[in-house]
């Protein structure tokens, strides 16, 4: 696999950091997860499968890794960590800024021991700035970055997806890969300072110029484009139309007998589109979802049912793409979304027990 021979030390916890190293493990990297004696906090989360030894989130985000228990507050274990760092290609950590310095595994120390090391720090607000030491979970980071959507009466809506965390994992994976490529060529690694807040700020490219140049705050639904929004069908199920292109808008409104609303659909978003929004809501309420999906397909108009996550995973397209894997016990898992034609990923679907590989990894260093 493409990352075979790459050793990753994962000191991170919760979502963003573990997702980076999980994707690397799916593609052949040897990921050693360093855990404190009590384990990653997500080990102790909700468990939904019989005989499951770790929480759902931990099991998904730490599959295919090796677990080593080290208490970094103890000098002997800190020395073992430094020995591991000497042999690693990548180090990922998500401590609060300043903690790695207290633990003796900070970027300067690590890169002095191993100049080719790619050191990735993931935190809420980055390693510098006035918010450097502030704690920040995903919704709060998005709130400060202006990426929370708006709902009824303009009330902010916390999204179902932890966008800042998930996006940070993808950006970190890209950054680590870029730095690894350079390290192969030059023998010098780098320190990637990945801020979840920076990532969230970057998530709305279409709004950046308006925000900078015209002080326009937001184009979030329901003040956006009516032809890019969900509507309830007669049976209470929802469909989401994607008729943002002029040809789709003309096809949709022409077929519905309201070509006079095309100019509204293609005009400025916001309150001016309310007549169109009201018309579409009334129209879609006349028939059940299945009929509307057939009608949209017949008119070649982009449209999708609004599914919950369980139903989304059952969609035939998901199976056709090979996104569902089954383990030896018959439980289903999600495949990696990174799909290569050559050397595809081969995820190991099992997460390690706490400290399962401590002796094997440390013995490999001559450190019993």
C-alpha positions in Angstrom: 0.0 0.0 0.0 1.1 3.6 -0.6 2.1 4.3 3.0 3.8 1.0 3.8 7.0 1.7 5.7 5.7 5.0 7.2 5.7 5.0 11.0 3.2 7.4 12.7 3.2 8.2 16.4 -0.3 9.3 17.3 -0.5 11.2 20.6 -3.9 12.7 19.7 -7.3 12.1 21.2 -11.0 12.5 20.4 -11.7 13.1 16.6 -9.5 15.2 14.4 -6.0 13.7 15.1 -7.2 10.1 15.3 -9.0 10.4 12.0 -5.8 11.6 10.3 -3.8 8.6 11.5 -6.8 6.2 10.9 -6.8 7.2 7.2 -3.1 6.7 7.1 -3.4 3.3 8.7 -6.0 2.4 6.1 -3.3 2.9 3.4 -0.6 0.9 5.1 1.1 3.2 7.6 2.2 1.6 10.9 0.3 3.8 13.4 1.4 3.5 17.0 -1.2 5.2 19.2 0.3 6.4 22.5 -2.2 6.4 25.3 -2.1 7.3 28.9 -2.7 4.6 31.5 -6.4 5.4 31.5 -6.6 5.3 27.7 -8.1 7.7 25.2 -11.3 9.2 26.7 -13.3 7.9 23.7 -12.5 4.3 24.7 -15.1 4.7 27.4 -17.8 6.1 25.2 -21.1 4.5 24.1 -20.9 0.9 22.8 -23.6 -0.5 20.5 -22.4 -4.0 19.5 -22.3 -7.2 21.6 -18.9 -7.8 23.2 -17.6 -4.5 22.1 -14.5 -3.6 24.2 -14.2 0.1 23.3 -16.6 3.0 22.5 -18.1 3.4 19.0 -16.1 6.5 18.2 -12.8 5.0 19.4 -13.4 1.8 17.5 -13.9 3.6 14.2 -11.2 6.2 14.6 -8.5 3.9 15.8 -8.9 0.8 13.7 -5.7 -0.8 12.4 -3.4 1.0 15.0 -1.2 -0.4 17.7 -1.7 0.8 21.2 1.2 1.6 23.5 0.6 2.9 27.0 3.0 5.5 28.2 2.7 7.9 31.2 4.5 10.9 29.8 4.7 12.5 33.3 7.1 9.7 34.2 10.7 10.2 33.2 11.2 6.6 32.1 8.1 6.6 29.8 9.1 10.0 28.5 12.5 8.6 27.5 10.7 5.7 25.8 8.6 8.2 23.8 11.7 10.0 22.7 13.2 6.8 21.5 10.0 6.2 19.5 10.2 9.7 18.1 13.8 9.0 16.8 12.4 6.3 14.5 9.1 7.9 13.4 8.2 9.6 10.2 5.2 11.5 11.5 4.0 12.6 14.9 0.4 13.8 15.5 -0.7 15.5 18.7 -3.7 17.4 19.9 -2.7 18.6 23.3 -3.5 22.2 24.4 -0.7 24.5 23.2 2.2 24.4 25.6 1.5 20.9 27.0 4.0 19.2 24.8 6.7 21.5 26.1 5.9 20.5 29.7 5.9 16.8 28.6 9.2 17.1 26.8 8.0 16.1 23.4 7.6 19.6 21.9 8.4 20.2 18.2 11.8 21.6 18.8 12.9 18.7 21.0 11.4 16.1 18.6 12.8 17.6 15.4 16.2 18.0 17.0 16.2 14.2 17.7 14.8 13.5 14.3 15.2 16.2 11.6 13.1 14.4 9.0 10.1 14.1 11.4 6.8 15.6 10.2 5.3 17.0 13.4 1.5 17.9 13.3 -0.1 19.8 16.1 -3.9 20.1 15.9 -5.7 22.5 18.3 -8.8 24.6 18.5 -7.1 28.0 17.8 -3.5 27.2 16.9 -0.2 27.6 18.6 -0.2 31.4 18.7 -2.7 34.3 18.9 -4.9 35.7 21.8 -7.1 32.5 21.8 -4.1 30.1 21.8 -5.0 28.8 25.3 -8.8 28.8 24.9 -10.6 25.5 24.9 -12.9 25.0 21.9 -15.2 22.2 20.9 -16.4 22.0 17.4 -19.7 24.0 17.7 -17.9 26.9 19.6 -15.2 27.0 16.9 -17.7 27.1 14.2 -19.7 29.8 16.0 -16.6 32.0 16.2 -15.7 31.3 12.5 -19.1 32.3 11.2 -20.0 28.9 9.8 -23.0 27.9 12.0 -26.2 27.8 9.9 -29.3 29.7 10.7 -32.8 28.3 11.3 -36.2 29.5 12.4 -36.2 33.1 13.5 -32.6 33.4 12.5 -31.5 31.2 15.4 -28.1 29.5 15.0 -28.3 25.8 14.3 -25.6 23.3 15.5 -24.9 21.0 12.6 -25.1 17.3 12.8 -21.6 17.0 11.3 -18.5 18.2 13.3 -17.3 20.2 10.3 -14.4 21.9 12.0 -13.0 18.6 13.3 -13.6 16.6 10.2 -12.3 19.4 7.9 -9.2 19.8 10.2 -8.5 16.1 9.8 -8.6 16.3 6.0 -6.4 19.5 6.0 -4.0 17.8 8.4 -3.8 14.7 6.2 -3.0 16.9 3.2 -0.4 18.9 5.2 1.3 15.8 6.5 1.4 14.3 3.0 2.9 17.5 1.6 5.5 17.6 4.3 6.3 13.9 3.9 6.9 14.4 0.2 9.3 17.3 0.9 11.0 15.3 3.6 11.7 12.5 1.2 13.4 14.9 -1.1 15.3 17.0 1.4 15.7 14.9 4.5 14.0 17.7 6.5 10.6 17.5 8.1 8.4 20.3 9.4 6.0 21.4 12.0 2.4 21.8 10.9 0.3 24.1 13.1 -3.2 23.1 12.3 -6.0 25.3 13.8 -9.6 24.1 13.7 -10.7 27.7 13.6 -8.4 28.5 10.6 -10.0 25.5 8.8 -13.5 26.6 9.6 -12.8 30.1 8.3 -11.6 28.5 5.0 -14.8 26.5 4.6 -16.9 29.3 2.8 -14.9 30.4 -0.2 -17.9 31.9 -1.9 -18.5 34.3 0.9 -15.0 35.5 1.5 -15.0 38.6 -0.9 -18.4 39.8 0.3 -17.3 39.5 3.9 -14.0 41.4 3.3 -15.2 44.0 0.9 -18.8 44.6 1.6 -19.2 43.5 5.3 -21.9 41.1 4.3 -22.4 38.7 7.2 -24.0 35.6 5.7 -26.0 33.9 2.9 -27.0 31.0 5.1 -30.4 29.2 4.6 -33.2 30.1 4.9 -32.0 33.4 3.3 -30.3 31.7 0.4 -31.4 30.3 -2.9 -34.8 28.7 -2.8 -33.9 26.2 -5.6 -31.1 24.8 -3.4 -33.2 24.0 -0.3 -35.2 21.1 1.2 -39.0 20.9 1.0 -41.6 18.6 2.7 -43.5 16.3 0.4 -47.1 15.2 1.0 -46.2 12.2 3.1 -44.0 14.2 5.5 -40.7 13.1 3.9 -38.3 15.6 2.6 -36.6 16.2 -0.7 -33.7 18.6 -1.5 -33.5 20.2 -4.9 -30.3 21.2 -6.6 -31.5 23.4 -9.4 -28.9 26.2 -9.0 -27.8 26.2 -12.6 -29.9 28.2 -15.0 -30.8 25.2 -17.1 -32.1 23.3 -14.1 -34.0 26.3 -12.8 -35.7 26.8 -16.2 -36.5 23.1 -16.5 -37.9 22.9 -13.0 -40.1 26.0 -13.0 -41.1 25.5 -16.6 -42.4 22.0 -15.8 -44.2 23.3 -12.8 -45.9 26.0 -14.9 -44.1 29.0 -13.3 -41.5 30.2 -15.8 -42.1 33.7 -14.5 -40.2 32.8 -11.4 -37.0 31.9 -13.2 -35.6 35.4 -12.8 -36.4 35.2 -9.1 -34.6 31.9 -8.8 -31.5 33.2 -10.5 -31.6 36.5 -8.8 -30.1 37.6 -5.4 -30.5 35.2 -2.5 -32.5 36.1 0.5 -35.9 37.6 1.2 -36.5 38.4 -2.4 -36.8 34.7 -3.1 -39.6 34.2 -0.6 -42.4 34.1 -3.2 -40.5 31.3 -5.0 -39.9 29.5 -1.7 -43.6 29.7 -0.9 -44.6 28.4 -4.3 -42.2 25.5 -4.2 -43.3 24.5 -0.6 -46.9 24.5 -1.8 -46.2 22.5 -4.9 -44.1 19.8 -3.2 -46.7 19.4 -0.5 -49.1 18.0 -3.2 -47.5 14.6 -3.8 -45.5 12.0 -1.8 -41.7 11.9 -2.0 -41.5 8.8 -4.3 -43.6 10.5 -7.0 -41.5 13.7 -6.8 -38.3 11.7 -7.2 -39.7 9.9 -10.3 -40.9 13.3 -11.7 -37.5 14.9 -11.1 -35.7 12.1 -12.8 -38.0 12.3 -15.8 -37.2 16.0 -16.1 -33.5 15.5 -15.5 -33.5 17.8 -12.5 -31.1 17.4 -9.7 -32.9 16.2 -6.6 -32.3 13.9 -3.6 -34.3 12.6 -0.7 -33.2 13.9 2.7 -32.1 10.7 4.5 -31.0 10.0 8.0 -27.6 8.4 8.4 -28.8 4.9 8.8 -30.8 5.1 5.6 -28.0 6.8 3.8 -25.7 3.8 4.5 -28.3 1.5 3.0 -28.5 3.3 -0.3 -27.6 1.1 -3.3 -25.0 3.6 -4.5 -23.1 3.1 -1.2 -22.8 -0.6 -1.8 -22.0 -0.2 -5.5 -19.1 2.1 -4.5 -17.7 -0.6 -2.1 -18.1 1.7 0.9 -19.4 -1.0 3.2 -17.1 -3.7 4.6 -17.9 -6.6 6.8 -15.6 -8.0 9.5 -15.1 -11.7 10.5 -18.0 -11.4 13.0 -20.4 -10.1 10.4 -20.5 -6.5 11.6 -20.4 -3.8 9.0 -17.9 -0.9 8.7 -17.3 2.0 6.4 -14.5 1.7 3.9 -12.0 4.5 3.3 -13.2 7.3 1.0 -9.7 7.5 -0.5 -10.1 5.2 -3.5 -7.0 4.5 -5.6 -7.0 2.4 -8.7 -3.6 1.0 -7.9 -2.6 -0.1 -4.3 -6.0 0.6 -2.8 -6.4 0.9 0.9 -7.0 -2.2 2.9 -8.4 -1.1 6.3 -7.9 -3.4 9.3 -11.3 -3.2 10.9 -10.2 -4.0 14.5 -9.3 -1.4 17.1 -6.5 -2.3 19.6 -7.0 -3.1 23.2 -5.5 -0.6 25.6 -1.7 -1.2 25.7 -2.0 -4.3 23.6 1.2 -3.6 21.7 3.2 -1.9 24.4 5.8 -4.7 24.9 6.0 -5.5 21.3 6.7 -2.0 20.2 9.1 -1.1 23.1 10.9 -4.5 22.8 11.6 -3.5 19.2 13.5 -0.6 20.5 15.4 -2.7 23.0 13.3 -1.2 25.7 11.5 -3.8 27.7 
